[in-house]
């Protein structure tokens, strides 16, 4: 399914974590979640990076459907499903759009005082700002090479989205 730009998590935003552990969700990301009619964010520690993978209900449902596409009794499916589902934490936004991340999630991402929300299309990540800066500096060359391999998307039949 093709999503419109208004339904994508785009941009990067650094916000402070207050003394009570509250963290403001960027307004742009709150608008995307509102389109999903949700004030909940599904977060889990990335299994391969020092960050949190996050999104709304559409994100977690798509992820679970993807995992469901693996062979039903394969070790690969069991391990991935267990890793994601047992570590996913659902956080709710308050009226001001703030969330409280549990300590174990903050520890995984190395969050202390500030957090960087990084848009990733249908989902987003939360990083320690200095870690994200290093990761992005390392990624620039790979991103340039990958961009050269992009091809035009297949035309939509009947102009449907």
C-alpha positions as CSV (number, residue, x, y, z in Angstrom):
1,X,0.0,0.0,0.0
2,X,1.3,3.4,-0.9
3,X,1.2,6.0,1.9
4,X,1.0,9.7,1.4
5,X,3.8,12.0,2.7
6,X,1.5,13.2,5.5
7,X,1.5,9.7,7.0
8,X,5.3,9.3,7.0
9,X,7.6,10.0,9.9
10,X,10.1,12.5,8.4
11,X,12.9,14.6,9.8
12,X,15.0,14.6,12.9
13,X,14.3,16.3,16.2
14,X,16.2,16.6,19.4
15,X,14.2,16.9,22.6
16,X,15.2,17.0,26.3
17,X,14.3,14.3,28.8
18,X,13.1,16.0,31.9
19,X,13.9,15.0,35.5
20,X,10.8,12.8,35.6
21,X,11.9,11.0,32.5
22,X,9.4,12.6,30.2
23,X,10.2,13.2,26.6
24,X,8.2,15.3,24.2
25,X,7.2,13.6,20.9
26,X,7.8,15.9,18.0
27,X,4.7,17.7,16.7
28,X,5.2,16.3,13.2
29,X,5.3,12.7,14.6
30,X,2.2,13.4,16.7
31,X,0.3,14.4,13.6
32,X,1.2,11.1,11.9
33,X,0.0,9.2,14.9
34,X,-3.2,11.2,15.0
35,X,-3.9,10.1,11.4
36,X,-3.6,6.5,12.7
37,X,-6.1,7.6,15.4
38,X,-3.6,6.6,18.1
39,X,-1.9,8.2,21.1
40,X,0.2,5.1,21.6
41,X,3.8,4.4,20.5
42,X,5.2,0.9,20.2
43,X,8.9,0.9,21.0
44,X,11.4,-1.9,21.2
45,X,15.2,-2.0,21.4
46,X,16.7,-2.4,17.9
47,X,18.3,-5.8,17.8
48,X,21.2,-4.5,15.7
49,X,21.7,-0.8,16.6
50,X,21.9,1.2,19.8
51,X,18.5,2.9,19.3
52,X,14.8,2.2,19.7
53,X,12.6,1.3,16.8
54,X,9.2,2.9,17.2
55,X,5.9,3.6,15.4
56,X,2.2,3.5,15.7
57,X,-0.3,0.7,15.3
58,X,0.3,0.5,11.5
59,X,4.0,-0.1,12.1
60,X,3.6,-2.9,14.6
61,X,0.8,-4.6,12.6
62,X,2.9,-4.5,9.4
63,X,6.0,-5.8,11.3
64,X,4.0,-8.7,12.8
65,X,2.5,-9.5,9.4
66,X,6.0,-9.6,7.9
67,X,7.2,-11.9,10.7
68,X,4.1,-14.0,10.0
69,X,5.3,-14.5,6.5
70,X,8.2,-16.6,7.7
71,X,7.7,-20.4,7.9
72,X,5.4,-21.0,10.9
73,X,7.5,-23.4,12.8
74,X,10.9,-22.1,11.8
75,X,13.5,-21.2,14.5
76,X,14.0,-17.9,12.6
77,X,10.4,-16.9,13.0
78,X,10.2,-18.0,16.7
79,X,13.4,-16.1,17.6
80,X,12.5,-12.9,15.7
81,X,8.9,-12.9,17.0
82,X,9.9,-13.6,20.6
83,X,12.6,-10.9,20.4
84,X,10.2,-8.2,19.1
85,X,7.1,-9.1,21.0
86,X,8.7,-9.7,24.4
87,X,10.7,-6.4,24.2
88,X,8.0,-4.1,22.8
89,X,6.8,-1.6,25.2
90,X,3.7,0.5,24.5
91,X,3.9,4.1,25.7
92,X,1.0,6.5,25.7
93,X,1.3,10.3,25.1
94,X,-0.1,12.7,27.6
95,X,-2.1,15.8,26.6
96,X,1.2,17.6,25.8
97,X,2.5,14.8,23.6
98,X,5.0,13.6,26.2
99,X,6.0,10.0,26.8
100,X,7.9,8.2,29.5
101,X,10.3,5.6,28.2
102,X,11.1,2.8,30.7
103,X,14.7,2.8,32.0
104,X,15.6,-0.4,30.2
105,X,14.8,1.3,26.9
106,X,16.6,4.4,27.7
107,X,19.6,2.3,28.8
108,X,19.6,0.4,25.5
109,X,19.7,3.6,23.4
110,X,22.1,5.4,25.8
111,X,19.6,8.2,26.5
112,X,20.7,10.7,29.1
113,X,19.3,14.2,29.1
114,X,18.4,14.3,25.4
115,X,16.9,12.1,22.7
116,X,16.9,12.4,18.9
117,X,13.8,11.3,17.0
118,X,14.8,10.2,13.5
119,X,12.1,9.8,10.9
120,X,12.3,6.5,9.0
121,X,9.2,6.6,6.8
122,X,6.6,4.3,8.2
123,X,8.4,4.2,11.6
124,X,11.0,6.2,13.5
125,X,13.9,5.6,15.8
126,X,15.0,7.2,19.0
127,X,18.8,7.7,19.4
128,X,21.2,9.4,21.7
129,X,22.0,12.5,19.7
130,X,25.8,12.0,19.6
131,X,25.4,8.4,18.6
132,X,23.0,9.3,15.8
133,X,25.4,12.0,14.5
134,X,28.2,9.3,14.2
135,X,25.9,6.8,12.6
136,X,24.7,9.4,10.0
137,X,28.3,10.4,9.2
138,X,29.2,6.8,8.5
139,X,26.0,6.2,6.5
140,X,26.5,9.1,4.0
141,X,28.7,7.1,1.6
142,X,26.5,4.0,1.7
143,X,23.4,6.1,1.1
144,X,25.0,7.8,-1.9
145,X,25.8,4.4,-3.4
146,X,22.3,3.1,-2.7
147,X,20.7,6.1,-4.2
148,X,22.5,5.4,-7.5
149,X,20.7,2.0,-7.6
150,X,17.2,3.4,-7.3
151,X,14.8,2.8,-10.1
152,X,11.5,4.4,-11.0
153,X,8.5,2.8,-9.2
154,X,6.1,0.8,-11.2
155,X,3.2,2.9,-12.5
156,X,0.0,2.7,-10.5
157,X,-2.9,1.1,-12.4
158,X,-5.9,3.4,-12.6
159,X,-4.0,6.0,-10.6
160,X,-5.1,4.4,-7.3
161,X,-3.1,4.8,-4.2
